[in-house]
Amino acid sequence: MGIGVFADVYSKASKEEFREVLKIATDDIKFNNIGFNKRTKVNDLKLLLDRSLKLVRSVQA
């Protein structure tokens, strides 16, 4: 299911947007994992990717 989450966002975004979304998501996951020892579930990852894509698009506008 994890791969499908990435494919879903990839199909909605340009390559540049997708790279930026992955960077934002990776930074967020690293911060929460290291700082709070929090694990990211698949549903949380999907939500994080969707929100990151919205953020990237709103900044580009």
MOPAC internal coordinates of N, CA, C and O (Angstrom, degrees):
PM7 1SCF
backbone

  N    0.0000 0     0.00 0     0.00 0    0    0    0
  C    1.4522 1     0.00 0     0.00 0    1    0    0
  C    1.5171 1   111.32 1     0.00 0    2    1    0
  O    1.2310 1   119.76 1   148.49 1    3    2    1
  N    1.3182 1   118.06 1   -31.51 1    3    2    1
  C    1.4490 1   121.00 1  -178.82 1    5    3    2
  C    1.5132 1   113.21 1   -59.39 1    6    5    3
  O    1.2310 1   120.49 1   138.65 1    7    6    5
  N    1.3326 1   116.67 1   -41.35 1    7    6    5
  C    1.4588 1   120.59 1   179.97 1    9    7    6
  C    1.5235 1   110.36 1   -65.27 1   10    9    7
  O    1.2310 1   120.18 1   141.72 1   11   10    9
  N    1.3280 1   117.26 1   -38.28 1   11   10    9
  C    1.4503 1   121.43 1   178.21 1   13   11   10
  C    1.5148 1   112.67 1   -61.39 1   14   13   11
  O    1.2310 1   120.65 1   147.08 1   15   14   13
  N    1.3162 1   116.36 1   -32.92 1   15   14   13
  C    1.4643 1   120.91 1   178.07 1   17   15   14
  C    1.5241 1   109.60 1   -63.53 1   18   17   15
  O    1.2310 1   120.14 1   135.67 1   19   18   17
  N    1.3271 1   117.34 1   -44.33 1   19   18   17
  C    1.4573 1   120.89 1   178.73 1   21   19   18
  C    1.5230 1   110.84 1   -67.36 1   22   21   19
  O    1.2310 1   120.27 1   139.61 1   23   22   21
  N    1.3225 1   117.09 1   -40.39 1   23   22   21
  C    1.4694 1   121.06 1   179.81 1   25   23   22
  C    1.5192 1   110.77 1   -63.11 1   26   25   23
  O    1.2310 1   120.36 1   142.35 1   27   26   25
  N    1.3199 1   116.92 1   -37.65 1   27   26   25
  C    1.4605 1   121.42 1   179.31 1   29   27   26
  C    1.5227 1   110.66 1   -61.89 1   30   29   27
  O    1.2310 1   120.19 1   132.97 1   31   30   29
  N    1.3154 1   117.25 1   -47.03 1   31   30   29
  C    1.4640 1   120.84 1   179.96 1   33   31   30
  C    1.5284 1   110.24 1   -70.07 1   34   33   31
  O    1.2310 1   120.34 1   141.05 1   35   34   33
  N    1.3295 1   116.96 1   -38.95 1   35   34   33
  C    1.4600 1   120.97 1   179.87 1   37   35   34
  C    1.5286 1   111.35 1   -59.82 1   38   37   35
  O    1.2310 1   120.95 1   142.28 1   39   38   37
  N    1.3367 1   115.79 1   -37.72 1   39   38   37
  C    1.4633 1   119.19 1  -179.09 1   41   39   38
  C    1.5284 1   112.25 1   -71.04 1   42   41   39
  O    1.2310 1   120.06 1   158.84 1   43   42   41
  N    1.3222 1   117.49 1   -21.16 1   43   42   41
  C    1.4674 1   121.81 1  -179.16 1   45   43   42
  C    1.5252 1   112.94 1   -91.88 1   46   45   43
  O    1.2310 1   120.17 1   163.58 1   47   46   45
  N    1.3363 1   117.28 1   -16.42 1   47   46   45
  C    1.4633 1   120.66 1  -169.40 1   49   47   46
  C    1.5217 1   111.58 1  -118.93 1   50   49   47
  O    1.2310 1   121.56 1   -21.47 1   51   50   49
  N    1.3295 1   114.61 1   158.53 1   51   50   49
  C    1.4647 1   119.45 1   170.62 1   53   51   50
  C    1.5305 1   107.45 1   -76.27 1   54   53   51
  O    1.2310 1   120.51 1   -10.50 1   55   54   53
  N    1.3184 1   116.62 1   169.50 1   55   54   53
  C    1.4722 1   119.81 1  -179.41 1   57   55   54
  C    1.5292 1   110.88 1   -61.62 1   58   57   55
  O    1.2310 1   120.66 1   139.08 1   59   58   57
  N    1.3069 1   116.34 1   -40.92 1   59   58   57
  C    1.4617 1   120.55 1  -179.81 1   61   59   58
  C    1.5341 1   110.78 1   -65.61 1   62   61   59
  O    1.2310 1   120.66 1   135.65 1   63   62   61
  N    1.3219 1   116.35 1   -44.35 1   63   62   61
  C    1.4667 1   120.61 1   177.88 1   65   63   62
  C    1.5225 1   110.21 1   -61.82 1   66   65   63
  O    1.2310 1   120.46 1   137.16 1   67   66   65
  N    1.3322 1   116.72 1   -42.84 1   67   66   65
  C    1.4518 1   120.89 1  -178.93 1   69   67   66
  C    1.5228 1   111.34 1   -62.17 1   70   69   67
  O    1.2310 1   120.23 1   136.96 1   71   70   69
  N    1.3264 1   117.16 1   -43.04 1   71   70   69
  C    1.4659 1   120.38 1   177.58 1   73   71   70
  C    1.5275 1   111.11 1   -60.28 1   74   73   71
  O    1.2310 1   120.71 1   136.76 1   75   74   73
  N    1.3218 1   116.25 1   -43.24 1   75   74   73
  C    1.4639 1   120.54 1  -179.73 1   77   75   74
  C    1.5309 1   110.85 1   -66.51 1   78   77   75
  O    1.2310 1   120.25 1   139.23 1   79   78   77
  N    1.3246 1   117.12 1   -40.77 1   79   78   77
  C    1.4681 1   121.68 1   177.94 1   81   79   78
  C    1.5309 1   109.91 1   -60.71 1   82   81   79
  O    1.2310 1   120.48 1   135.05 1   83   82   81
  N    1.3297 1   116.68 1   -44.95 1   83   82   81
  C    1.4641 1   119.86 1   179.27 1   85   83   82
  C    1.5229 1   111.79 1   -63.31 1   86   85   83
  O    1.2310 1   120.41 1   141.07 1   87   86   85
  N    1.3324 1   116.83 1   -38.93 1   87   86   85
  C    1.4607 1   120.09 1   178.41 1   89   87   86
  C    1.5295 1   110.82 1   -63.45 1   90   89   87
  O    1.2310 1   120.48 1   134.30 1   91   90   89
  N    1.3150 1   116.68 1   -45.70 1   91   90   89
  C    1.4681 1   121.06 1   179.55 1   93   91   90
  C    1.5176 1   110.34 1   -62.08 1   94   93   91
  O    1.2310 1   120.52 1   133.20 1   95   94   93
  N    1.3319 1   116.61 1   -46.80 1   95   94   93
  C    1.4639 1   120.92 1  -178.67 1   97   95   94
  C    1.5253 1   111.27 1   -64.01 1   98   97   95
  O    1.2310 1   120.44 1   137.52 1   99   98   97
  N    1.3262 1   116.76 1   -42.48 1   99   98   97
  C    1.4639 1   120.60 1   179.23 1  101   99   98
  C    1.5173 1   111.09 1   -62.38 1  102  101   99
  O    1.2310 1   120.17 1   134.73 1  103  102  101
  N    1.3240 1   117.28 1   -45.27 1  103  102  101
  C    1.4657 1   120.76 1   178.53 1  105  103  102
  C    1.5237 1   111.17 1   -61.15 1  106  105  103
  O    1.2310 1   120.18 1   137.89 1  107  106  105
  N    1.3234 1   117.27 1   -42.11 1  107  106  105
  C    1.4613 1   121.73 1   179.73 1  109  107  106
  C    1.5234 1   111.12 1   -64.37 1  110  109  107
  O    1.2310 1   120.72 1   134.68 1  111  110  109
  N    1.3202 1   116.22 1   -45.32 1  111  110  109
  C    1.4678 1   120.32 1  -179.33 1  113  111  110
  C    1.5233 1   110.69 1   -65.14 1  114  113  111
  O    1.2310 1   120.13 1   137.09 1  115  114  113
  N    1.3259 1   117.35 1   -42.91 1  115  114  113
  C    1.4731 1   120.46 1   178.13 1  117  115  114
  C    1.5210 1   110.83 1   -61.15 1  118  117  115
  O    1.2310 1   120.03 1   135.34 1  119  118  117
  N    1.3206 1   117.55 1   -44.66 1  119  118  117
  C    1.4617 1   121.45 1  -179.52 1  121  119  118
  C    1.5238 1   110.78 1   -60.37 1  122  121  119
  O    1.2310 1   120.40 1   132.17 1  123  122  121
  N    1.3251 1   116.84 1   -47.83 1  123  122  121
  C    1.4603 1   120.29 1  -178.28 1  125  123  122
  C    1.5195 1   112.11 1   -70.15 1  126  125  123
  O    1.2310 1   119.91 1   144.63 1  127  126  125
  N    1.3047 1   117.78 1   -35.37 1  127  126  125
  C    1.4528 1   121.05 1  -179.29 1  129  127  126
  C    1.5284 1   110.32 1   -69.73 1  130  129  127
  O    1.2310 1   120.29 1   133.39 1  131  130  129
  N    1.3113 1   117.06 1   -46.61 1  131  130  129
  C    1.4577 1   120.76 1  -177.93 1  133  131  130
  C    1.5258 1   110.96 1   -75.75 1  134  133  131
  O    1.2310 1   120.37 1   133.12 1  135  134  133
  N    1.3256 1   116.90 1   -46.88 1  135  134  133
  C    1.4566 1   120.64 1  -174.50 1  137  135  134
  C    1.5185 1   114.38 1   -73.49 1  138  137  135
  O    1.2310 1   120.30 1   143.76 1  139  138  137
  N    1.3250 1   117.03 1   -36.24 1  139  138  137
  C    1.4602 1   119.86 1  -172.68 1  141  139  138
  C    1.5205 1   113.14 1  -125.03 1  142  141  139
  O    1.2310 1   120.46 1  -175.50 1  143  142  141
  N    1.3429 1   116.73 1     4.50 1  143  142  141
  C    1.4644 1   122.29 1  -177.98 1  145  143  142
  C    1.5292 1   110.93 1    51.70 1  146  145  143
  O    1.2310 1   121.05 1  -138.36 1  147  146  145
  N    1.3200 1   115.60 1    41.64 1  147  146  145
  C    1.4651 1   122.79 1  -177.78 1  149  147  146
  C    1.5288 1   109.31 1  -101.78 1  150  149  147
  O    1.2310 1   120.35 1   -48.23 1  151  150  149
  N    1.2997 1   116.94 1   131.77 1  151  150  149
  C    1.4657 1   122.32 1   177.68 1  153  151  150
  C    1.5248 1   109.72 1   -93.52 1  154  153  151
  O    1.2310 1   120.64 1   -32.92 1  155  154  153
  N    1.3177 1   116.38 1   147.08 1  155  154  153
  C    1.4506 1   121.50 1  -178.41 1  157  155  154
  C    1.5279 1   109.67 1   -99.72 1  158  157  155
  O    1.2310 1   120.55 1   -58.89 1  159  158  157
  N    1.3057 1   116.56 1   121.11 1  159  158  157
  C    1.4634 1   122.09 1   177.77 1  161  159  158
  C    1.5219 1   109.27 1   -84.26 1  162  161  159
  O    1.2310 1   120.62 1   -17.23 1  163  162  161
  N    1.3313 1   116.42 1   162.77 1  163  162  161
  C    1.4646 1   121.50 1  -176.76 1  165  163  162
  C    1.5274 1   111.04 1   -59.81 1  166  165  163
  O    1.2310 1   119.90 1   136.59 1  167  166  165
  N    1.3094 1   117.80 1   -43.41 1  167  166  165
  C    1.4686 1   120.39 1   179.52 1  169  167  166
  C    1.5249 1   111.31 1   -63.14 1  170  169  167
  O    1.2310 1   120.67 1   141.62 1  171  170  169
  N    1.3370 1   116.32 1   -38.38 1  171  170  169
  C    1.4627 1   120.26 1   177.38 1  173  171  170
  C    1.5260 1   110.57 1   -67.34 1  174  173  171
  O    1.2310 1   120.53 1   143.43 1  175  174  173
  N    1.3334 1   116.59 1   -36.57 1  175  174  173
  C    1.4580 1   120.78 1   178.23 1  177  175  174
  C    1.5257 1   110.59 1   -63.84 1  178  177  175
  O    1.2310 1   120.22 1   136.12 1  179  178  177
  N    1.3109 1   117.18 1   -43.88 1  179  178  177
  C    1.4725 1   120.86 1   178.53 1  181  179  178
  C    1.5223 1   110.50 1   -60.14 1  182  181  179
  O    1.2310 1   120.48 1   134.24 1  183  182  181
  N    1.3178 1   116.69 1   -45.76 1  183  182  181
  C    1.4580 1   121.18 1   179.00 1  185  183  182
  C    1.5309 1   110.68 1   -62.76 1  186  185  183
  O    1.2310 1   120.32 1   136.76 1  187  186  185
  N    1.3173 1   117.00 1   -43.24 1  187  186  185
  C    1.4587 1   122.01 1   179.27 1  189  187  186
  C    1.5329 1   111.09 1   -62.15 1  190  189  187
  O    1.2310 1   120.07 1   135.99 1  191  190  189
  N    1.3266 1   117.47 1   -44.01 1  191  190  189
  C    1.4602 1   120.91 1   179.70 1  193  191  190
  C    1.5245 1   111.56 1   -65.40 1  194  193  191
  O    1.2310 1   120.62 1   136.98 1  195  194  193
  N    1.3221 1   116.42 1   -43.02 1  195  194  193
  C    1.4703 1   119.78 1   178.86 1  197  195  194
  C    1.5215 1   111.52 1   -63.11 1  198  197  195
  O    1.2310 1   120.48 1   135.91 1  199  198  197
  N    1.3159 1   116.69 1   -44.09 1  199  198  197
  C    1.4659 1   120.11 1   179.56 1  201  199  198
  C    1.5231 1   111.40 1   -66.86 1  202  201  199
  O    1.2310 1   120.63 1   142.42 1  203  202  201
  N    1.3337 1   116.41 1   -37.58 1  203  202  201
  C    1.4650 1   120.10 1   178.56 1  205  203  202
  C    1.5271 1   110.76 1   -64.69 1  206  205  203
  O    1.2310 1   120.37 1   140.57 1  207  206  205
  N    1.3312 1   116.89 1   -39.43 1  207  206  205
  C    1.4643 1   120.28 1   177.90 1  209  207  206
  C    1.5259 1   110.31 1   -63.92 1  210  209  207
  O    1.2310 1   119.90 1   137.75 1  211  210  209
  N    1.3073 1   117.80 1   -42.25 1  211  210  209
  C    1.4693 1   120.88 1   177.10 1  213  211  210
  C    1.5242 1   110.59 1   -61.38 1  214  213  211
  O    1.2310 1   120.74 1   139.10 1  215  214  213
  N    1.3270 1   116.19 1   -40.90 1  215  214  213
  C    1.4604 1   121.09 1   179.04 1  217  215  214
  C    1.5304 1   110.78 1   -62.91 1  218  217  215
  O    1.2310 1   120.66 1   132.01 1  219  218  217
  N    1.3165 1   116.35 1   -47.99 1  219  218  217
  C    1.4640 1   120.70 1  -179.80 1  221  219  218
  C    1.5247 1   110.86 1   -59.40 1  222  221  219
  O    1.2310 1   120.85 1   136.07 1  223  222  221
  N    1.3116 1   115.98 1   -43.93 1  223  222  221
  C    1.4718 1   119.46 1  -179.45 1  225  223  222
  C    1.5236 1   112.09 1   -68.10 1  226  225  223
  O    1.2310 1   119.91 1   144.97 1  227  226  225
  N    1.3179 1   117.77 1   -35.03 1  227  226  225
  C    1.4665 1   119.41 1  -179.87 1  229  227  226
  C    1.5239 1   111.01 1   -70.99 1  230  229  227
  O    1.2310 1   120.12 1   148.61 1  231  230  229
  N    1.3074 1   117.38 1   -31.39 1  231  230  229
  C    1.4627 1   120.73 1   178.63 1  233  231  230
  C    1.5239 1   110.27 1   -73.77 1  234  233  231
  O    1.2310 1   120.31 1   146.10 1  235  234  233
  N    1.3248 1   117.01 1   -33.90 1  235  234  233
  C    1.4637 1   121.18 1   179.97 1  237  235  234
  C    1.5253 1   112.52 1   -71.66 1  238  237  235
  O    1.2310 1   120.47 1   153.85 1  239  238  237
  N    1.3145 1   116.70 1   -26.15 1  239  238  237
  C    1.4745 1   120.30 1  -174.60 1  241  239  238
  C    1.4976 1   113.16 1   -70.75 1  242  241  239
  O    1.2310 1   120.10 1   180.00 1  243  242  241

